[in-house]
Amino acid sequence: MSAHPRSFKIRVPATSANIGPGFDVVGLSLSLYLTLTVTVPDPSNVSLAERPSIAYTGEGAEEVPLDAYKNLTTRVALYVLRCNGVQSFPPGLAIHAHNEIPFGRGLGSSGAAVIAGVMLGDALGQLGLSRERMLDFALMVERHPDNVTAALVGGFVGSYLRELDPSATQAASVPLSEVLPEYPPDAGPDWGRDPPLPPVGIGHYVTFGWAEEIRAVAIIPRFELSTATAREVLPETYSRKDVIFNMQRLAVLTTALSKSPPDPDLIYEAMKDRVHQPYRRGLIPGLPEVTSSITPSTHPGLLGICLSGAGPTILALATSGFEAIAEDARKIFLEKGVEVDWLVLDVVTEGSCVED
């Protein structure tokens, strides 16, 4: 690491995964951000024992640990550093995080924190990791590729986990507790110094086209839903009919969203799903009513509507009529006793970045 003082910013976008039929396969990056402002002081001006300091503002500020050995982003950064022979944070490291991404709402807050950590480790250690290698590190922590890949590379992205040889499969499947060990209060400098290295090429991706006139309306209920809870309601197996239903629509959707002008009837049908949304209805009051009653025929400008990630946020893709879509969804949710906020967001084609 450099002995000179320096500062830089890391910016990571929010994401929406699945986009209807693309369960655990596709993701979309959106114009909400987690931003880190990082300052590395001249080491001659600070004590070598000075621990990192973290300040946090914005969404989730009251929930996020400010201890660098408990905070997800800095723990990921330390994992990346130690895998590359750098055993500690630079003394006096100061990080200010500002977060616009709501927690537990299906907008990729945890994926953004993980990608921010990978990029922080790369920048602090001046490692020069490729995007592909950064994705390997992220997938050791966040085991599903859709959100982290979209957050890293930006745009509308499809991804998969590669079938690895037996030894690499074992390396990629180590428990998360070994990748990011909990640091006890009495942990010394040697704690967690030998983390498991990620295999090379765990995840692969492709970026699809996107029609620039399409924007996203995020309808955000005022309650959290953890991904773990939302996954627990899913079945272990699916019928051939339901799998084919989703595969057919996903094959159409990835191209349909790149066409200008977009075709509302084609996209609305292509964003339907039988793999995850039907099973999550009981977790999100109002979900069936919103997704079935707000259509291109009732709301001109609407293209399609779906659950964002694991929910509870609803994502509507549209070219116009954003307020009418959001307000009518809000009324439906209110009938179920659920209050919501809503935002009109752009799809951002640039992914995460480091700015000096």
C-alpha positions as a Markdown table, in Angstrom:
| # | Residue | x | y | z |
|---|---|---|---|---|
| 1 | Met | 0.0 | 0.0 | 0.0 |
| 2 | Ser | 1.1 | 3.6 | -0.7 |
| 3 | Ala | 2.8 | 5.5 | 2.1 |
| 4 | His | 1.4 | 8.8 | 0.8 |
| 5 | Pro | -1.9 | 10.3 | 2.0 |
| 6 | Arg | -4.8 | 9.9 | -0.4 |
| 7 | Ser | -8.5 | 10.0 | -0.7 |
| 8 | Phe | -11.0 | 8.5 | -3.1 |
| 9 | Lys | -14.7 | 7.7 | -3.5 |
| 10 | Ile | -16.4 | 4.5 | -4.3 |
| 11 | Arg | -19.9 | 4.5 | -5.8 |
| 12 | Val | -22.1 | 1.4 | -6.0 |
| 13 | Pro | -25.6 | 1.4 | -7.5 |
| 14 | Ala | -28.8 | -0.3 | -6.2 |
| 15 | Thr | -30.0 | -3.3 | -8.0 |
| 16 | Ser | -33.2 | -5.2 | -8.8 |
| 17 | Ala | -33.0 | -8.9 | -9.3 |
| 18 | Asn | -35.2 | -11.4 | -11.2 |
| 19 | Ile | -37.2 | -8.8 | -13.2 |
| 20 | Gly | -40.1 | -11.4 | -13.3 |
| 21 | Pro | -39.0 | -14.7 | -14.8 |
| 22 | Gly | -35.3 | -14.4 | -14.3 |
| 23 | Phe | -35.0 | -15.8 | -10.8 |
| 24 | Asp | -31.4 | -15.8 | -9.6 |
| 25 | Val | -30.3 | -15.1 | -13.2 |
| 26 | Val | -30.8 | -11.4 | -14.2 |
| 27 | Gly | -30.3 | -8.1 | -12.4 |
| 28 | Leu | -30.7 | -4.4 | -13.2 |
| 29 | Ser | -28.7 | -1.5 | -11.8 |
| 30 | Leu | -30.7 | 1.5 | -10.6 |
| 31 | Ser | -29.9 | 5.2 | -9.8 |
| 32 | Leu | -29.7 | 4.9 | -6.0 |
| 33 | Tyr | -26.2 | 4.7 | -4.5 |
| 34 | Leu | -24.0 | 3.6 | -1.7 |
| 35 | Thr | -21.1 | 6.0 | -1.7 |
| 36 | Leu | -17.9 | 5.7 | 0.4 |
| 37 | Thr | -15.6 | 8.6 | 0.9 |
| 38 | Val | -12.3 | 7.2 | 2.0 |
| 39 | Thr | -9.3 | 9.0 | 3.5 |
| 40 | Val | -5.9 | 7.3 | 4.0 |
| 41 | Pro | -3.7 | 9.6 | 6.1 |
| 42 | Asp | 0.1 | 9.9 | 6.0 |
| 43 | Pro | 1.2 | 7.0 | 8.2 |
| 44 | Ser | 3.9 | 9.2 | 9.8 |
| 45 | Asn | 1.1 | 11.4 | 11.3 |
| 46 | Val | -0.9 | 8.6 | 13.0 |
| 47 | Ser | -0.3 | 5.8 | 15.4 |
| 48 | Leu | 0.2 | 2.5 | 13.8 |
| 49 | Ala | -2.4 | 1.0 | 16.2 |
| 50 | Glu | -5.1 | 3.5 | 15.2 |
| 51 | Arg | -8.2 | 1.6 | 14.2 |
| 52 | Pro | -10.3 | 2.5 | 11.2 |
| 53 | Ser | -13.1 | 5.0 | 11.8 |
| 54 | Ile | -16.5 | 4.7 | 10.1 |
| 55 | Ala | -19.2 | 7.4 | 9.8 |
| 56 | Tyr | -22.6 | 6.5 | 8.2 |
| 57 | Thr | -25.5 | 8.6 | 7.0 |
| 58 | Gly | -28.6 | 7.9 | 5.0 |
| 59 | Glu | -30.7 | 4.8 | 4.9 |
| 60 | Gly | -30.0 | 2.3 | 7.7 |
| 61 | Ala | -27.7 | 4.7 | 9.6 |
| 62 | Glu | -29.2 | 3.6 | 12.9 |
| 63 | Glu | -28.6 | -0.1 | 12.1 |
| 64 | Val | -25.2 | -0.3 | 10.6 |
| 65 | Pro | -22.2 | -1.3 | 12.9 |
| 66 | Leu | -19.5 | 1.3 | 12.9 |
| 67 | Asp | -16.8 | -1.1 | 14.1 |
| 68 | Ala | -14.6 | -2.0 | 11.1 |
| 69 | Tyr | -14.4 | -5.6 | 12.3 |
| 70 | Lys | -18.2 | -5.9 | 12.4 |
| 71 | Asn | -19.3 | -3.8 | 9.5 |
| 72 | Leu | -20.1 | -5.9 | 6.4 |
| 73 | Thr | -18.3 | -3.6 | 3.9 |
| 74 | Thr | -15.1 | -3.3 | 5.8 |
| 75 | Arg | -15.0 | -7.0 | 6.7 |
| 76 | Val | -15.2 | -7.8 | 3.0 |
| 77 | Ala | -12.5 | -5.3 | 2.3 |
| 78 | Leu | -10.2 | -7.0 | 4.9 |
| 79 | Tyr | -11.0 | -10.4 | 3.4 |
| 80 | Val | -9.9 | -9.1 | 0.0 |
| 81 | Leu | -6.7 | -7.5 | 1.4 |
| 82 | Arg | -5.7 | -10.6 | 3.4 |
| 83 | Cys | -6.3 | -12.9 | 0.4 |
| 84 | Asn | -3.7 | -10.7 | -1.4 |
| 85 | Gly | -1.1 | -10.6 | 1.3 |
| 86 | Val | -2.1 | -7.3 | 3.0 |
| 87 | Gln | -2.8 | -8.2 | 6.6 |
| 88 | Ser | -4.4 | -5.0 | 8.0 |
| 89 | Phe | -6.1 | -1.8 | 7.2 |
| 90 | Pro | -3.8 | 1.3 | 6.8 |
| 91 | Pro | -3.6 | 3.1 | 10.2 |
| 92 | Gly | -5.9 | 6.0 | 10.6 |
| 93 | Leu | -8.2 | 4.9 | 7.8 |
| 94 | Ala | -11.4 | 7.0 | 7.8 |
| 95 | Ile | -14.5 | 6.0 | 5.8 |
| 96 | His | -17.7 | 8.0 | 5.4 |
| 97 | Ala | -20.6 | 6.0 | 3.9 |
| 98 | His | -23.7 | 7.6 | 2.6 |
| 99 | Asn | -26.4 | 5.2 | 1.6 |
| 100 | Glu | -29.5 | 5.9 | -0.5 |
| 101 | Ile | -30.6 | 2.2 | -0.8 |
| 102 | Pro | -33.3 | 1.1 | 1.6 |
| 103 | Phe | -32.5 | -2.0 | 3.7 |
| 104 | Gly | -34.4 | -5.2 | 3.3 |
| 105 | Arg | -36.6 | -4.0 | 0.5 |
| 106 | Gly | -35.4 | -6.0 | -2.5 |
| 107 | Leu | -33.2 | -3.2 | -3.9 |
| 108 | Gly | -29.8 | -4.9 | -3.4 |
| 109 | Ser | -28.6 | -3.2 | -0.2 |
| 110 | Ser | -26.5 | -6.1 | 0.9 |
| 111 | Gly | -25.1 | -6.7 | -2.6 |
| 112 | Ala | -24.1 | -3.1 | -2.8 |
| 113 | Ala | -22.3 | -3.4 | 0.6 |
| 114 | Val | -20.4 | -6.4 | -0.6 |
| 115 | Ile | -19.3 | -4.9 | -3.8 |
| 116 | Ala | -18.3 | -1.7 | -2.0 |
| 117 | Gly | -16.2 | -3.9 | 0.3 |
| 118 | Val | -14.5 | -5.7 | -2.6 |
| 119 | Met | -13.7 | -2.4 | -4.3 |
| 120 | Leu | -12.5 | -0.9 | -1.1 |
| 121 | Gly | -10.1 | -3.7 | -0.5 |
| 122 | Asp | -8.8 | -3.5 | -4.1 |
| 123 | Ala | -8.3 | 0.3 | -3.8 |
| 124 | Leu | -6.7 | 0.3 | -0.4 |
| 125 | Gly | -4.3 | -2.5 | -1.4 |
| 126 | Gln | -3.8 | -1.0 | -4.9 |
| 127 | Leu | -4.3 | -4.6 | -6.1 |
| 128 | Gly | -5.5 | -3.8 | -9.6 |
| 129 | Leu | -8.0 | -6.6 | -9.6 |
| 130 | Ser | -10.0 | -7.2 | -12.8 |
| 131 | Arg | -13.8 | -7.0 | -12.7 |
| 132 | Glu | -14.0 | -10.8 | -13.2 |
| 133 | Arg | -11.7 | -11.3 | -10.1 |
| 134 | Met | -13.7 | -8.8 | -8.1 |
| 135 | Leu | -16.8 | -10.9 | -8.9 |
| 136 | Asp | -15.1 | -14.0 | -7.6 |
| 137 | Phe | -14.5 | -12.3 | -4.2 |
| 138 | Ala | -18.1 | -11.0 | -4.1 |
| 139 | Leu | -19.5 | -14.5 | -4.8 |
| 140 | Met | -17.6 | -15.9 | -1.8 |
| 141 | Val | -19.8 | -13.7 | 0.4 |
| 142 | Glu | -23.0 | -13.2 | -1.6 |
| 143 | Arg | -23.7 | -16.6 | -3.1 |
| 144 | His | -26.2 | -15.5 | -5.7 |
| 145 | Pro | -24.8 | -13.7 | -8.7 |
| 146 | Asp | -27.7 | -11.6 | -9.9 |
| 147 | Asn | -27.5 | -8.5 | -7.6 |
| 148 | Val | -23.7 | -8.4 | -7.1 |
| 149 | Thr | -23.0 | -8.7 | -10.8 |
| 150 | Ala | -25.5 | -6.0 | -11.8 |
| 151 | Ala | -24.0 | -3.7 | -9.0 |
| 152 | Leu | -20.5 | -4.3 | -10.2 |
| 153 | Val | -20.8 | -4.0 | -14.0 |
| 154 | Gly | -24.1 | -2.0 | -14.4 |
| 155 | Gly | -27.0 | -2.2 | -16.8 |
| 156 | Phe | -29.2 | -5.2 | -17.5 |
| 157 | Val | -27.1 | -8.2 | -16.8 |
| 158 | Gly | -27.5 | -12.0 | -16.9 |
| 159 | Ser | -25.2 | -14.2 | -14.9 |
| 160 | Tyr | -24.5 | -17.8 | -13.8 |
| 161 | Leu | -22.3 | -19.7 | -11.5 |
| 162 | Arg | -19.8 | -21.9 | -13.4 |
| 163 | Glu | -19.6 | -25.6 | -12.8 |
| 164 | Leu | -16.2 | -25.9 | -11.1 |
| 165 | Asp | -13.9 | -28.9 | -10.7 |
| 166 | Pro | -14.2 | -30.8 | -7.4 |
| 167 | Ser | -11.4 | -28.9 | -5.6 |
| 168 | Ala | -12.7 | -25.5 | -6.8 |
| 169 | Thr | -16.2 | -26.4 | -5.9 |
| 170 | Gln | -15.1 | -27.2 | -2.4 |
| 171 | Ala | -13.2 | -23.9 | -2.1 |
| 172 | Ala | -16.2 | -21.9 | -3.3 |
| 173 | Ser | -18.5 | -23.6 | -0.9 |
| 174 | Val | -16.8 | -23.0 | 2.4 |
| 175 | Pro | -19.1 | -21.6 | 5.1 |
| 176 | Leu | -19.5 | -17.9 | 5.1 |
| 177 | Ser | -18.3 | -18.0 | 8.7 |
| 178 | Glu | -14.8 | -18.9 | 7.4 |
| 179 | Val | -14.8 | -16.2 | 4.7 |
| 180 | Leu | -16.0 | -13.5 | 7.0 |
| 181 | Pro | -15.3 | -14.7 | 10.6 |
| 182 | Glu | -17.0 | -12.9 | 13.5 |
| 183 | Tyr | -14.4 | -10.9 | 15.3 |
| 184 | Pro | -14.7 | -11.4 | 19.1 |
| 185 | Pro | -14.0 | -8.4 | 21.4 |
| 186 | Asp | -10.6 | -9.8 | 22.3 |
| 187 | Ala | -9.5 | -10.6 | 18.8 |
| 188 | Gly | -5.8 | -9.9 | 18.2 |
| 189 | Pro | -4.0 | -8.9 | 15.0 |
| 190 | Asp | -3.7 | -12.6 | 13.9 |
| 191 | Trp | -7.4 | -13.3 | 14.0 |
| 192 | Gly | -8.7 | -14.4 | 10.6 |
| 193 | Arg | -5.3 | -14.0 | 8.8 |
| 194 | Asp | -5.7 | -17.0 | 6.5 |
| 195 | Pro | -9.0 | -16.7 | 4.8 |
| 196 | Pro | -10.0 | -19.1 | 2.0 |
| 197 | Leu | -9.0 | -17.9 | -1.5 |
| 198 | Pro | -11.8 | -17.7 | -4.1 |
| 199 | Pro | -11.4 | -20.0 | -7.1 |
| 200 | Val | -10.9 | -18.2 | -10.4 |
| 201 | Gly | -14.0 | -17.7 | -12.6 |
| 202 | Ile | -16.8 | -18.6 | -10.2 |
| 203 | Gly | -19.3 | -16.4 | -12.0 |
| 204 | His | -19.8 | -15.4 | -15.6 |
| 205 | Tyr | -22.1 | -12.7 | -17.0 |
| 206 | Val | -23.3 | -10.9 | -20.1 |
| 207 | Thr | -24.8 | -7.4 | -20.4 |
| 208 | Phe | -28.0 | -7.1 | -22.4 |
| 209 | Gly | -29.2 | -4.1 | -24.3 |
| 210 | Trp | -31.6 | -1.6 | -22.7 |
| 211 | Ala | -34.0 | 0.8 | -24.4 |
| 212 | Glu | -33.0 | 4.2 | -23.0 |
| 213 | Glu | -36.6 | 5.5 | -22.7 |
| 214 | Ile | -37.5 | 2.8 | -20.1 |
| 215 | Arg | -37.4 | 3.9 | -16.5 |
| 216 | Ala | -38.2 | 2.0 | -13.3 |
| 217 | Val | -40.8 | 2.9 | -10.7 |
| 218 | Ala | -39.9 | 1.5 | -7.4 |
| 219 | Ile | -42.9 | 1.1 | -5.1 |
| 220 | Ile | -41.4 | 0.5 | -1.7 |
| 221 | Pro | -43.6 | -0.8 | 1.2 |
| 222 | Arg | -42.6 | 0.5 | 4.7 |
| 223 | Phe | -41.5 | -2.9 | 6.0 |
| 224 | Glu | -38.5 | -5.1 | 5.6 |
| 225 | Leu | -38.4 | -8.6 | 4.3 |
| 226 | Ser | -35.2 | -10.6 | 4.5 |
| 227 | Thr | -34.0 | -12.6 | 1.6 |
| 228 | Ala | -33.7 | -15.6 | 3.9 |
| 229 | Thr | -37.4 | -15.4 | 4.9 |
| 230 | Ala | -38.5 | -14.9 | 1.3 |
| 231 | Arg | -36.5 | -18.0 | 0.2 |
| 232 | Glu | -37.9 | -20.2 | 2.9 |
| 233 | Val | -41.4 | -20.1 | 1.3 |
| 234 | Leu | -40.1 | -21.4 | -2.1 |
| 235 | Pro | -40.5 | -25.1 | -3.0 |
| 236 | Glu | -37.6 | -27.5 | -3.4 |
| 237 | Thr | -38.9 | -28.7 | -6.8 |
| 238 | Tyr | -40.9 | -27.2 | -9.7 |
| 239 | Ser | -43.1 | -28.7 | -12.4 |
| 240 | Arg | -41.8 | -28.9 | -15.9 |
| 241 | Lys | -44.7 | -26.7 | -17.0 |
| 242 | Asp | -43.7 | -23.9 | -14.7 |
| 243 | Val | -40.0 | -24.1 | -15.5 |
| 244 | Ile | -40.8 | -23.9 | -19.3 |
| 245 | Phe | -43.2 | -21.0 | -18.6 |
| 246 | Asn | -40.3 | -18.9 | -17.1 |
| 247 | Met | -37.7 | -20.0 | -19.6 |
| 248 | Gln | -39.9 | -19.0 | -22.5 |
| 249 | Arg | -40.6 | -15.5 | -21.1 |
| 250 | Leu | -37.0 | -14.9 | -20.0 |
| 251 | Ala | -35.8 | -15.7 | -23.5 |
| 252 | Val | -38.1 | -13.0 | -24.9 |
| 253 | Leu | -37.6 | -10.5 | -22.2 |
| 254 | Thr | -33.8 | -10.1 | -22.5 |
| 255 | Thr | -34.2 | -8.9 | -26.1 |
| 256 | Ala | -37.6 | -7.2 | -25.7 |
| 257 | Leu | -36.2 | -4.7 | -23.2 |
| 258 | Ser | -33.5 | -3.6 | -25.7 |
| 259 | Lys | -36.0 | -2.7 | -28.5 |
| 260 | Ser | -37.0 | 0.9 | -29.2 |
| 261 | Pro | -39.8 | 1.6 | -29.1 |
| 262 | Pro | -40.6 | -1.1 | -26.5 |
| 263 | Asp | -43.6 | -3.3 | -27.0 |
| 264 | Pro | -45.9 | -3.1 | -23.9 |
| 265 | Asp | -47.9 | -6.2 | -24.7 |
| 266 | Leu | -44.9 | -8.3 | -25.3 |
| 267 | Ile | -43.0 | -7.1 | -22.2 |
| 268 | Tyr | -45.9 | -7.3 | -19.8 |
| 269 | Glu | -46.5 | -11.0 | -20.6 |
| 270 | Ala | -42.7 | -11.7 | -20.7 |
| 271 | Met | -42.4 | -10.3 | -17.1 |
| 272 | Lys | -44.8 | -12.9 | -15.6 |
| 273 | Asp | -43.4 | -15.5 | -13.3 |
| 274 | Arg | -44.3 | -18.9 | -11.8 |
| 275 | Val | -41.1 | -19.7 | -9.9 |
| 276 | His | -41.0 | -17.2 | -7.0 |
| 277 | Gln | -43.7 | -14.5 | -7.0 |
| 278 | Pro | -46.7 | -16.9 | -6.4 |
| 279 | Tyr | -45.1 | -18.3 | -3.3 |
| 280 | Arg | -44.2 | -14.9 | -1.8 |
| 281 | Arg | -47.8 | -13.5 | -2.0 |
| 282 | Gly | -48.4 | -14.3 | 1.6 |
| 283 | Leu | -45.4 | -12.3 | 2.7 |
| 284 | Ile | -46.4 | -9.1 | 0.8 |
| 285 | Pro | -50.1 | -8.0 | 1.3 |
| 286 | Gly | -51.3 | -6.4 | -1.9 |
| 287 | Leu | -48.7 | -8.1 | -4.3 |
| 288 | Pro | -51.2 | -10.1 | -6.4 |
| 289 | Glu | -53.6 | -7.2 | -6.7 |
| 290 | Val | -50.9 | -4.7 | -7.7 |
| 291 | Thr | -49.3 | -7.0 | -10.3 |
| 292 | Ser | -52.7 | -8.1 | -11.8 |
| 293 | Ser | -54.6 | -4.8 | -11.8 |
| 294 | Ile | -52.0 | -2.4 | -13.1 |
| 295 | Thr | -51.5 | -3.3 | -16.8 |
| 296 | Pro | -50.6 | -1.5 | -20.0 |
| 297 | Ser | -54.3 | -1.2 | -20.9 |
| 298 | Thr | -55.2 | 0.5 | -17.6 |
| 299 | His | -52.0 | 2.5 | -17.3 |
| 300 | Pro | -50.6 | 3.8 | -20.6 |
| 301 | Gly | -46.8 | 3.9 | -20.6 |
| 302 | Leu | -46.5 | 0.8 | -18.4 |
| 303 | Leu | -44.5 | -2.1 | -19.9 |
| 304 | Gly | -44.4 | -4.6 | -17.1 |
| 305 | Ile | -44.5 | -5.1 | -13.3 |
| 306 | Cys | -42.9 | -7.5 | -11.0 |
| 307 | Leu | -41.5 | -8.1 | -7.5 |
| 308 | Ser | -38.1 | -6.5 | -7.1 |
| 309 | Gly | -35.7 | -9.2 | -5.9 |
| 310 | Ala | -37.1 | -11.0 | -2.8 |
| 311 | Gly | -39.4 | -8.0 | -2.2 |
| 312 | Pro | -41.3 | -6.3 | -0.8 |
| 313 | Thr | -40.6 | -3.6 | -3.4 |
| 314 | Ile | -42.6 | -3.7 | -6.6 |
| 315 | Leu | -40.8 | -2.7 | -9.8 |
| 316 | Ala | -42.8 | -1.3 | -12.7 |
| 317 | Leu | -41.0 | -0.6 | -15.9 |
| 318 | Ala | -42.5 | 2.2 | -17.9 |
| 319 | Thr | -41.9 | 4.9 | -20.5 |
| 320 | Ser | -44.5 | 7.4 | -19.1 |
| 321 | Gly | -47.3 | 7.7 | -16.6 |
| 322 | Phe | -45.0 | 7.0 | -13.7 |
| 323 | Glu | -47.0 | 8.9 | -11.1 |
| 324 | Ala | -50.3 | 7.3 | -12.0 |
| 325 | Ile | -48.7 | 3.8 | -11.8 |
| 326 | Ala | -47.2 | 4.6 | -8.4 |
| 327 | Glu | -50.2 | 6.3 | -6.9 |
| 328 | Asp | -52.6 | 3.6 | -7.9 |
| 329 | Ala | -50.3 | 0.9 | -6.5 |
| 330 | Arg | -50.1 | 3.0 | -3.3 |
| 331 | Lys | -53.9 | 3.0 | -3.0 |
| 332 | Ile | -54.0 | -0.8 | -3.4 |
| 333 | Phe | -51.4 | -1.3 | -0.7 |
| 334 | Leu | -53.2 | 1.2 | 1.5 |
| 335 | Glu | -56.3 | -1.0 | 1.3 |
| 336 | Lys | -54.2 | -3.8 | 2.7 |
| 337 | Gly | -53.0 | -1.6 | 5.6 |
| 338 | Val | -49.5 | -1.1 | 4.0 |
| 339 | Glu | -48.0 | 2.3 | 3.5 |
| 340 | Val | -45.5 | 2.8 | 0.7 |
| 341 | Asp | -43.0 | 5.3 | -0.7 |
| 342 | Trp | -42.2 | 5.4 | -4.4 |
| 343 | Leu | -39.3 | 6.6 | -6.6 |
| 344 | Val | -38.8 | 7.0 | -10.3 |
| 345 | Leu | -35.3 | 5.7 | -11.1 |
| 346 | Asp | -33.1 | 5.5 | -14.1 |
| 347 | Val | -31.4 | 2.3 | -15.2 |
| 348 | Val | -27.7 | 3.0 | -15.0 |
| 349 | Thr | -25.4 | 1.4 | -17.5 |
| 350 | Glu | -22.3 | 2.2 | -15.6 |
| 351 | Gly | -21.6 | 0.0 | -12.7 |
| 352 | Ser | -19.5 | 0.6 | -9.6 |
| 353 | Cys | -16.6 | 3.0 | -9.8 |
| 354 | Val | -13.7 | 4.5 | -7.9 |
| 355 | Glu | -13.2 | 8.2 | -8.2 |
| 356 | Asp | -10.0 | 9.9 | -7.1 |
